Amino acid sequence: MFSKRFNYNTEENKLSALLKDKKSAGISVLDLMESNPTNAGFDFDEAGILNAVSKSESLKYLPHPKGLKTARKAVAQYYKEKNIEINIDNIFLTSGTSEAYSFIFKLLTDPGDEILIPNPGYPLFSFIAEMESVNIKNYKLKYSDGNFWSIDFESLKSGIADKTKAVIIVNPNNPAGNYIKAKEINELLRICREHKIAVICDEVFLDYPVESDRKNIFSVAGINYVLTFTLSGLSKICGLPQMKLSWIIVGGPKKECNEAKEKLEIITDTYLSVGAPVQLAVGSLLVNRDFIQAQIKDRILRNYEFLKSELIANEFADLMKTDGGWYAVLKIKIKISEENMAFEMLEKKDVYIHPGFFFDFKDEGYIVVSLLTPAENFNTGIKRILEYLNNFK
Ligand SMILES: Cc1ncc(COP(=O)(O)O)c(C=O)c1O
């Protein structure tokens, strides 16, 4: 009776099941994967946010396939502050970045076509691709000490086939933390133009540098050399995932860009998925983003510095260098299973972390933690991880 889309193992994994058991038994767990900004002890401008979403104009339904003009102007203003001019005609509002991916997959692919995604990377892509009957293929990111993660172009080129329609980059990557560098984007654009494939660039974490120098960070929005789709939204920029407002910025050579916009408009007009209150609020939420961003930046930098200080010359684990974003990756230097380690950390030490294979790290020995975790929990949790590893002496 049901679609074959769900023909994969939908059973809960051992780690999530244990977390649920611990929580229902009332055991206090240090969740080092806290990724929900509204649950991480930040101070939100409650009155300002509530005021922004309660405008009387919300009582009128004024549907527009791209989203309200005033909302798109507010998005263009966000880029203007980064010295990027975006025509509001190229902006499409969506309810989330995940929905934006779905729309772009519908726009570019037929069932069985392929999209290249970074490995390691964010696990959501495979689910979205499955929903859209698209096949995904990994291209590798490689790590070199001192140089962060970067695109392995040999792997990317070898993944391109006739059915390839787009390459996804995440700028900076979740969880690897690498921003796309100028040299890399030039090479990527050259390859994509040669093979007539589009670039989908996810920039939800763009505003959160960790080790990166601000002057080396740039947005793909506004690049016109090939067809590009730049995605971002309130979920990370303002720490407000519940507001459900994101956007797609279409760029590219005129002919392709216009055709993409025409077709995308049919898709967004079919769903009209973004609510009026948040569209009317986005201007004020974006203008006031510094209030929450300052707290998030302070948190991620402090947690990262703590990791650095604890792991310097540590015999069991290394900290992999992170350009930006909300995550950090630890490389375990001793031969143990990362899956067992994550399970035992929760079972015996009440610390919840993710093993690297959740993010499709191909080799053993990676652990991912969220830098958004409240500092006290983070510090105690990291100390417990090091105690655990110390037992293998
Ligand atoms: C890289 C990346 N893209 C997109 C999303 C989803 O964002 P949204 O809440 O806008 O759907 C996430 C969520 O964590 C993410 O990590």
The ligand as a Gaussian input file, in Angstrom:
#p B3LYP/6-31G(d) Opt

LIG

0 1
 C       23.601000      22.378000       7.175000
 C       22.149000      22.493000       7.520000
 N       21.281000      22.863000       6.560000
 C       19.956000      22.984000       6.825000
 C       19.452000      22.726000       8.075000
 C       17.966000      22.856000       8.286000
 O       17.626000      24.143000       8.501000
 P       16.090000      24.617000       8.556000
 O       15.728000      24.674000       9.982000
 O       16.104000      25.958000       7.901000
 O       15.278000      23.624000       7.769000
 C       20.319000      22.339000       9.100000
 C       19.803000      22.060000      10.443000
 O       20.513000      21.766000      11.369000
 C       21.698000      22.207000       8.803000
 O       22.562000      21.803000       9.746000

